Amino acid sequence: MRKLRKCYTISQREARRLKKRVRELEASQDRLRDYWRGDWPGTVLLRLDDPSPQLLATVTTARKLHHAVCVTAINDHLLFWASQLPEVKR
């Protein structure tokens, strides 16, 4: 059986501060998404796959370093490319 986390009370001031921070982070993500939308309008998920742990770690690391990851196919190989995302002004 799952163990439930303890809840605690926060002040309205803290709640407003957290809501504001969430809005800022969501706006930042929207700006990043909009940056790439012009290059690849109407993108579609082509396939969902279970990658090897090494591939997953590689892509996860690139994303944590704020890089976009693209895939191209050459012969029988998939090539993964990382391109640094631009800084987004707050």
C-alpha positions in Angstrom: 0.0 0.0 0.0 1.2 3.5 -0.9 2.4 5.7 1.9 0.7 9.2 1.8 2.7 12.3 2.2 2.0 14.7 5.0 0.3 17.9 4.0 1.1 21.2 5.6 -0.6 24.6 5.5 1.0 27.6 3.7 0.0 31.2 3.9 -1.9 33.0 1.2 1.2 35.1 0.6 3.3 32.0 -0.1 0.5 30.5 -2.2 0.4 33.7 -4.4 4.2 33.7 -4.7 4.1 30.0 -5.8 1.3 30.7 -8.3 3.2 33.6 -9.7 6.4 31.4 -10.1 4.4 28.7 -11.9 3.0 31.3 -14.3 6.5 32.5 -15.0 7.8 29.0 -15.7 4.9 28.2 -17.9 5.4 31.4 -19.9 9.1 30.6 -20.3 8.2 27.1 -21.6 5.7 28.6 -24.0 8.3 31.1 -25.3 10.7 28.2 -25.9 8.0 26.2 -27.7 7.1 29.2 -29.8 10.7 29.7 -30.8 10.8 26.3 -32.5 7.3 26.3 -33.8 8.4 28.6 -36.7 11.0 26.0 -37.9 8.7 23.0 -37.5 5.1 24.1 -37.7 2.5 21.5 -36.8 4.9 18.9 -35.4 3.5 15.5 -34.7 4.7 12.6 -32.5 5.7 9.9 -34.9 6.6 7.1 -32.5 6.8 6.3 -28.9 9.5 3.8 -28.0 11.3 2.4 -25.0 15.0 3.4 -25.6 18.0 1.7 -24.1 19.2 3.2 -20.8 22.2 4.7 -22.5 20.1 6.5 -25.1 17.7 7.7 -22.5 20.5 9.1 -20.4 22.0 10.8 -23.5 18.8 12.5 -24.4 18.0 13.4 -20.8 21.4 15.0 -20.4 21.0 17.0 -23.5 17.6 18.3 -22.4 18.9 19.2 -19.0 21.6 21.2 -20.7 18.8 23.1 -22.5 19.4 21.5 -25.9 16.8 20.5 -28.5 17.3 16.9 -29.7 16.6 16.0 -33.3 16.8 12.6 -35.0 17.8 11.9 -38.6 18.1 8.6 -40.5 21.1 7.8 -42.6 21.3 4.3 -44.1 20.3 2.0 -41.3 21.3 4.3 -38.5 19.6 6.9 -36.4 21.7 10.0 -35.7 20.8 12.1 -32.7 21.6 15.8 -32.8 21.6 18.3 -30.0 21.2 22.0 -30.7 21.5 24.6 -27.9 18.2 26.4 -27.3 18.5 30.2 -27.2 18.2 32.0 -23.9 14.7 33.2 -23.2 14.2 36.6 -21.7 12.0 36.7 -18.6 
